[in-house]
Amino acid sequence: MRNFFLSLLFIPLLSFAQTQPKPKTTPAKKPATAAAPAKKPATAAKKPATAAAEKPAVPAKPNPKVITLVEQAYSLYNESKDDECEKIIKQILVLDPKNKDAYSLRANIAMFAFKYDEMWANLDKVYKYYPAEPEIYSAFAMTHLNYYFLNDSTKRVLCRKTIRLASRNAEGYAAMGMVAAVGGNYFEALDYFDISFTKNWKDTLSRVVLDLPYANCLYNTGDTVGAIGRLDRMIPRMTGKDKYTCVFLKVKYKMDINQNDIGSELDTLNSYAPNQPEVLMLNAKYLSRTNRKDSACKMAKLVRYSEGGEAFDLSPYCDDLQKNIDLSKIKKLTYSMGMNDFIVNINEFAYPNSVRFSWLEGQTMDQSSWPRGQVSLLKKALDSAYMYIGSFEKDVDVTLDKTTTFWLSKRQLSDVQRDSTTRLNLNGTTLNGFKMVGHEQIEVFNAKNKEVLVDCLVLYDGTNKICYLNDATNPLILKFESEKFSFVLAKME
């Protein structure tokens, strides 16, 4: 869930933050023409300037055809039609040889094609024609801040070039700090941000907004109080989505250090984004902390059933989650395995001494033609096995005494209870270490076709995931996800 929250952090960084990989900008205007100097009067007495001489220089109007072509070029670029885009770029440069958008588009196209020499050459042309804009290099790095094919080393070189060309300006240092922050180098980022605050900013609002990544870096270095202070400083100057993000982070940071004086901030969030899962999560946490358990559970379930909140863990908030399955009463389990259903009919359940079940697998309504078989799990397997088997040959009775299926062994449960880790061999692969990483709820239909939330514990080895009942008398595997196959319990009856 931490990653879910952190995905918000760099959304509203305005002029110096990342944009979409293929940004659309307004076409650059031609430089203003110089006004002719007023001629000196013949007499010694100074005459008042004429009306014509007092008029300021008027920038030349952009060529309407160039504007149209630039819009076409960006449209083709955003559709990844780079060859067609290049044809339009050539037409633009015939009409306007110094067009900033044309060279910027070429730089982007070259970067996505891994032609970095061409990328640099086109950025250099932009700077050649617009020497008052050395931030073109650092801005390019920010545009592709999260594009991992443009590596951090190249982004740093781009930022350093802006710094070298304009060491008194802030943009290059701020951009270098952003590259460091996204890379997790928070102390380095703070150093660059501090330098940028002492430099000249072309846009004062960008300086204000820099407090947002600054606050994030403080938070990630352990200075949560300092992070809250930074947010307090910028919130009054923010509006719309930017203000919402700042208030959201302030509430989150306060809750992380057990400060519950967040009522007014929550009201702001609820007013601005009443149905956003991340806001509902904060509400659920706040209600739980203020001893309103029933309301907290209702709010947590709202999160669960909202788009984007499906994986939200309800176990800290709700006491009515189903935590066991009585296989003396339930005789049939239906697992969903992609397009197929895998049906387990329990014939005998005496864990950890023995389990017997029959199985059938298929995807049509007519089950008579489905592959099927019988499986017996002996005490040796249920007691101490580390190997898991997930598939069977059809029409074969299988007896397992060294492997388990659909249940964890007693030894694995003991491992998890002792230090939250266990081992598992997946169908002949190497023995992997699995760690318990938390709770998850799985939606399962019962015999009355009513959906219930079954609580389970999650084991994870970095690639494969197992969700099992936290029940020592029935550690049934409810959900399994691996690189080769996956399944989840869909119905019990």
C-alpha positions in Angstrom: 0.0 0.0 0.0 3.0 2.3 0.5 3.6 2.3 -3.3 -0.1 3.1 -3.8 0.4 6.3 -1.8 3.8 7.2 -3.2 2.5 7.2 -6.7 1.0 10.6 -6.0 4.1 12.4 -5.1 5.5 13.8 -8.3 2.2 14.5 -10.1 1.8 18.3 -9.6 5.4 19.6 -10.1 4.3 22.2 -12.7 7.0 23.7 -14.9 10.0 21.7 -13.8 8.4 18.3 -13.2 7.8 15.5 -15.6 5.2 15.7 -18.3 3.8 13.0 -20.5 6.5 11.2 -22.5 5.3 13.0 -25.6 4.3 16.5 -24.5 2.5 19.0 -26.5 3.6 22.6 -26.2 2.5 25.9 -27.8 4.5 26.9 -30.8 7.3 29.4 -30.1 6.8 33.0 -31.2 9.4 34.6 -33.4 11.7 37.1 -31.6 10.4 40.7 -31.5 11.8 43.0 -34.1 13.9 45.9 -32.9 12.3 49.4 -32.9 14.0 52.0 -35.0 15.8 54.6 -32.8 14.3 58.1 -32.8 16.3 60.6 -34.8 17.9 63.5 -32.8 16.2 66.9 -33.4 18.2 69.5 -35.3 17.8 72.1 -32.6 19.3 72.0 -29.1 15.9 72.0 -27.5 14.5 68.5 -26.9 11.2 67.9 -28.6 8.7 65.5 -27.2 8.8 62.0 -28.7 6.3 61.4 -31.4 3.5 58.9 -30.9 5.1 56.5 -33.4 8.4 56.5 -31.4 6.6 55.8 -28.1 5.0 52.5 -29.4 6.7 49.4 -28.1 8.2 46.9 -30.4 5.5 44.4 -31.5 6.5 40.7 -31.8 6.0 39.3 -35.2 2.9 37.1 -35.5 3.5 33.4 -35.9 2.9 32.0 -39.3 -0.6 30.4 -39.2 0.6 27.6 -41.4 3.5 26.9 -39.1 1.1 26.7 -36.1 -1.1 24.2 -38.0 1.9 22.1 -39.0 3.2 22.0 -35.5 -0.1 20.8 -34.2 -0.1 18.1 -36.9 3.5 17.1 -36.0 2.6 16.7 -32.3 -0.5 14.7 -33.1 1.6 12.3 -35.3 4.3 12.1 -32.6 1.8 11.2 -29.9 0.5 8.4 -32.1 4.1 7.1 -32.6 4.0 7.9 -36.3 7.5 9.1 -36.3 8.2 8.9 -40.0 5.1 10.9 -40.9 6.0 13.4 -38.1 9.5 13.9 -39.6 7.9 14.8 -42.9 5.9 17.5 -41.2 8.9 18.7 -39.3 10.8 19.3 -42.6 7.9 21.4 -43.8 8.0 23.5 -40.6 11.7 24.1 -40.9 11.3 25.3 -44.5 8.9 28.0 -43.2 10.6 28.6 -39.9 14.2 27.4 -39.8 14.5 28.2 -36.0 11.3 26.5 -34.9 11.8 25.3 -31.3 9.0 22.7 -31.5 10.5 21.1 -34.6 13.9 20.5 -33.0 12.4 19.5 -29.7 10.3 16.9 -31.5 13.3 15.6 -33.3 15.2 15.3 -30.0 12.3 13.2 -28.5 12.0 11.0 -31.6 15.7 10.3 -31.5 15.7 9.5 -27.8 12.9 6.9 -28.2 14.9 5.4 -31.0 18.0 5.3 -28.8 19.8 7.7 -31.2 21.3 9.8 -28.4 23.8 11.7 -30.7 20.8 13.0 -32.7 19.0 13.8 -29.5 21.9 16.0 -28.3 22.4 17.6 -31.7 18.7 18.7 -31.8 18.8 20.0 -28.2 22.0 21.9 -29.1 20.2 23.5 -32.0 17.4 24.7 -29.8 20.0 26.3 -27.4 21.8 27.8 -30.4 18.7 29.6 -31.6 17.4 30.4 -28.1 20.5 31.1 -25.9 18.4 32.7 -23.3 16.8 29.3 -22.5 19.7 27.0 -21.3 17.1 25.1 -19.2 16.2 23.3 -22.4 18.5 20.5 -21.4 17.3 20.0 -17.8 13.7 20.4 -18.9 14.2 17.5 -21.3 15.5 15.4 -18.4 12.4 16.3 -16.4 10.1 15.5 -19.3 11.4 12.0 -19.2 12.0 11.8 -15.5 10.3 8.4 -15.1 11.3 7.0 -18.5 13.8 4.3 -17.5 15.4 3.9 -21.0 16.8 7.4 -20.6 19.1 6.4 -17.8 19.9 8.5 -14.8 23.4 9.1 -16.0 22.2 10.8 -19.1 19.6 12.8 -17.2 22.3 14.0 -14.9 24.5 15.1 -17.8 21.5 17.0 -19.2 21.0 18.8 -15.9 24.8 19.6 -15.5 24.8 21.2 -19.0 22.1 23.6 -17.9 24.0 24.3 -14.7 27.2 24.9 -16.7 25.5 27.3 -19.1 23.6 29.1 -16.4 25.1 28.5 -13.0 23.2 31.5 -11.5 19.9 30.1 -12.5 17.9 27.6 -10.4 16.4 25.3 -12.9 19.4 23.0 -13.5 19.9 22.5 -9.8 16.2 21.8 -9.1 16.2 19.3 -12.0 19.3 17.5 -10.7 17.6 17.3 -7.3 14.6 15.7 -8.9 16.7 13.1 -10.7 18.3 12.2 -7.4 15.0 12.1 -5.5 13.4 9.7 -8.0 16.5 7.5 -7.8 16.0 7.3 -4.0 19.1 9.5 -3.3 17.2 11.8 -0.9 20.1 13.5 0.9 21.7 14.4 -2.4 18.4 15.7 -3.7 18.1 17.9 -0.6 21.5 19.4 -1.3 20.6 20.3 -4.8 17.3 21.7 -3.8 19.0 23.9 -1.2 21.3 25.3 -3.8 18.4 26.0 -6.2 16.7 28.1 -3.5 19.7 30.5 -3.5 19.6 31.0 -7.3 17.5 33.0 -9.7 14.1 31.5 -10.8 12.4 32.4 -14.0 9.1 31.2 -12.5 8.5 32.0 -8.8 5.7 29.4 -8.7 8.2 26.7 -9.6 10.2 27.7 -6.6 7.1 27.3 -4.4 6.2 23.9 -5.8 9.7 22.6 -5.2 8.7 22.3 -1.5 6.6 19.3 -2.5 9.5 17.0 -3.5 11.6 18.6 -0.8 9.0 17.5 1.8 9.0 14.0 0.3 12.8 13.8 0.6 12.6 15.0 4.3 10.0 12.3 5.0 12.1 9.6 3.4 15.1 10.7 5.5 13.1 10.4 8.7 12.3 14.1 9.2 8.5 13.9 9.1 8.0 17.0 11.2 10.2 19.0 8.7 8.2 17.5 5.8 4.9 18.7 7.4 6.4 22.2 7.9 7.3 22.4 4.2 3.8 21.4 3.2 2.3 24.0 5.6 4.4 26.6 3.9 3.2 25.9 0.4 -0.5 24.8 0.9 -1.8 28.5 1.1 -0.3 29.2 -2.3 -1.6 26.1 -4.0 -4.9 25.6 -5.8 -6.8 22.6 -7.3 -5.0 19.3 -7.7 -1.7 20.7 -6.4 -3.3 21.8 -3.1 -5.1 18.5 -2.8 -1.8 16.5 -3.2 -0.2 18.7 -0.5 -3.0 18.3 1.9 -3.2 14.6 1.3 0.5 14.1 2.0 0.3 16.3 5.1 -2.5 14.1 6.5 -0.6 10.9 5.7 2.6 12.2 7.3 0.7 13.3 10.4 -0.9 9.9 10.8 2.5 8.2 10.4 3.7 10.0 13.5 0.4 9.4 15.4 -0.9 13.0 15.1 -4.7 12.8 14.9 -5.4 16.5 14.6 -6.4 16.2 11.0 -10.1 16.7 11.0 -10.1 19.9 9.0 -7.6 18.5 6.4 -9.7 15.4 6.0 -12.8 17.6 5.4 -10.8 19.4 2.6 -9.9 16.1 1.0 -13.4 14.7 1.3 -14.8 17.8 -0.3 -12.3 17.8 -3.2 -12.2 14.1 -3.9 -15.0 12.4 -2.0 -14.7 9.0 -3.8 -11.0 8.6 -4.2 -9.7 5.4 -2.7 -6.6 7.0 -1.2 -8.8 9.5 0.6 -11.2 6.8 1.8 -8.2 4.9 3.2 -7.1 7.9 5.3 -10.7 8.2 6.6 -10.8 4.5 7.6 -7.5 4.9 9.4 -8.6 8.0 11.2 -11.9 6.4 12.3 -10.1 3.4 13.6 -7.7 5.5 15.6 -10.5 7.5 17.1 -12.2 4.3 18.3 -15.0 4.3 15.8 -14.6 0.6 14.8 -17.9 0.1 13.0 -17.6 3.3 10.9 -13.9 2.4 10.1 -15.0 -1.0 8.8 -17.7 0.5 6.6 -15.3 3.0 5.3 -12.6 0.3 4.6 -15.2 -1.7 2.7 -16.0 1.3 0.6 -12.3 1.4 -0.3 -12.3 -2.3 -1.1 -15.2 -2.0 -3.5 -14.0 1.2 -5.2 -11.9 1.2 -8.3 -8.3 1.1 -7.4 -8.9 -0.1 -3.9 -9.4 -3.8 -4.6 -6.2 -4.9 -2.8 -6.9 -2.9 0.3 -6.4 -5.0 3.5 -9.5 -4.9 5.7 -8.1 -7.0 8.5 -7.1 -4.0 10.7 -10.5 -2.5 10.5 -13.1 -5.3 10.3 -13.9 -8.1 12.7 -16.5 -9.9 10.5 -14.2 -11.4 8.0 -14.4 -15.1 7.5 -11.2 -16.7 8.7 -11.8 -20.4 8.4 -13.6 -23.0 6.2 -15.2 -26.0 7.9 -14.5 -28.8 5.5 -16.6 -31.2 7.5 -19.6 -29.2 6.2 -18.2 -27.9 2.9 -17.5 -30.7 0.5 -16.9 -28.9 -2.8 -14.3 -26.2 -3.7 -14.2 -24.6 -7.1 -11.0 -22.9 -8.1 -10.7 -20.6 -11.1 -7.6 -21.4 -13.2 -7.7 -18.9 -16.1 -10.3 -20.2 -18.6 -10.8 -23.5 -16.7 -12.5 -24.4 -13.4 -10.8 -26.9 -11.1 -13.3 -28.6 -8.9 -12.2 -30.4 -5.7 -14.7 -32.8 -4.0 -13.6 -33.5 -0.5 -13.9 -37.2 0.3 -12.0 -37.2 3.6 -10.5 -34.4 5.6 -8.5 -35.2 8.7 -5.6 -32.7 8.5 -2.8 -33.3 9.3 -3.3 -37.0 9.3 -4.9 -37.5 5.9 -6.8 -35.8 3.1 -8.5 -37.4 0.1 -10.3 -35.7 -2.7 -11.4 -36.2 -6.3 -10.8 -33.5 -8.9 -12.0 -32.6 -12.4 -11.0 -29.7 -14.6 -12.6 -28.1 -17.7 -14.4 -25.1 -19.1 -17.7 -26.3 -20.6 -21.1 -26.8 -19.1 -20.9 -30.6 -19.7 -18.6 -31.9 -17.0 -18.9 -35.5 -18.1 -16.0 -35.1 -20.5 -13.7 -33.3 -18.1 -10.3 -34.8 -17.1 -10.5 -36.1 -13.6 -8.7 -38.1 -11.0 -8.2 -39.0 -7.3 -5.6 -37.7 -4.8 -4.7 -39.0 -1.4 -2.4 -37.0 0.9 -0.7 -39.1 3.6 0.4 -38.0 7.0 4.1 -37.8 6.0 3.3 -35.2 3.3 0.9 -33.2 5.4 3.2 -33.3 8.4 6.6 -32.3 6.9 6.6 -31.7 3.2 8.2 -28.7 1.6 7.4 -29.6 -2.0 4.2 -28.4 -3.7 2.6 -30.1 -6.7 -0.1 -28.3 -8.7 -1.1 -30.6 -11.6 -2.1 -34.2 -12.0 -2.5 -36.7 -14.8 -6.1 -37.4 -15.8 -7.7 -40.7 -14.8 -4.9 -41.4 -12.3 -5.2 -42.1 -8.6 -2.3 -40.2 -6.9 -0.9 -40.8 -3.5 1.4 -38.1 -2.1 3.7 -38.8 0.7 6.5 -36.3 -0.1 4.5 -33.4 -1.5 1.4 -31.5 -0.7 -1.3 -29.8 -2.8 -3.8 -27.1 -1.8 -2.6 -27.3 1.9 0.5 -26.2 3.6 2.3 -28.8 5.7 2.4 -28.7 9.5 6.2 -28.0 9.3 5.6 -25.0 7.0 3.0 -23.6 9.4 5.4 -24.0 12.3 8.1 -22.1 10.3 5.7 -19.2 9.6 4.6 -19.0 13.2 8.2 -19.0 14.4 9.8 -16.4 12.2 7.2 -15.5 9.4 9.1 -17.4 6.8 9.1 -20.9 5.3 10.4 -22.8 2.3 8.6 -24.2 -0.7 9.7 -26.2 -3.7 7.4 -25.5 -6.7 7.0 -28.6 -8.9 10.7 -29.5 -9.0 12.2 -26.0 -8.9 14.8 -25.0 -6.4 13.7 -24.6 -2.8 12.5 -21.0 -2.4 12.2 -18.9 0.7 8.8 -17.4 1.3 8.1 -14.6 3.7 4.7 -13.6 5.2 4.0 -10.1 4.0 0.5 -9.4 5.3 -3.2 -10.1 4.9 -5.4 -10.3 1.9 -9.1 -10.8 1.5 -10.5 -13.0 -1.3 -14.1 -12.8 -2.5 -15.6 -16.3 -2.5 -19.2 -17.4 -3.2 -20.8 -19.7 -0.8 -23.5 -22.4 -1.4 -26.2 -19.7 -1.4 -24.3 -17.7 -4.1 -23.6 -15.0 -1.5 -20.2 -13.4 -1.8 -18.1 -13.5 1.4 -14.7 -12.0 2.1 -12.3 -14.7 3.3 -9.2 -13.5 5.2 -5.9 -15.1 4.4 -2.2 -14.6 5.1 0.2 -14.0 2.2 3.5 -15.7 1.6 5.8 -14.2 -1.1 9.2 -15.0 -2.5 9.6 -12.0 -4.8 7.9 -13.7 -7.7 5.4 -16.3 -6.5 2.6 -15.6 -4.1 0.5 -18.0 -1.9 -2.6 -16.9 0.1 -3.6 -19.4 2.7 -6.1 -19.7 5.6 -4.6 -18.6 8.9 -6.1 -21.7 10.5 -3.8 -24.4 12.0 -6.5 -27.0 11.5 -7.1 -26.2 7.8 -4.3 -24.2 6.1 -6.0 -24.4 2.8 -4.4 -22.5 -0.1 -7.0 -20.0 -1.4 -4.9 -18.3 -4.0 -1.7 -19.2 -5.8 0.2 -17.0 -8.3 3.4 -18.2 -10.1 5.1 -17.5 -13.4 3.7 -20.7 -14.9 0.1 -20.9 -13.6 -2.3 -19.3 -11.1 -5.6 -20.1 -9.4 -8.0 -18.7 -6.9 -10.8 -20.2 -4.9 -14.1 -18.9 -6.4 -16.8 -21.0 -4.7 -17.3 -23.3 -1.7 -20.4 -25.4 -1.2 
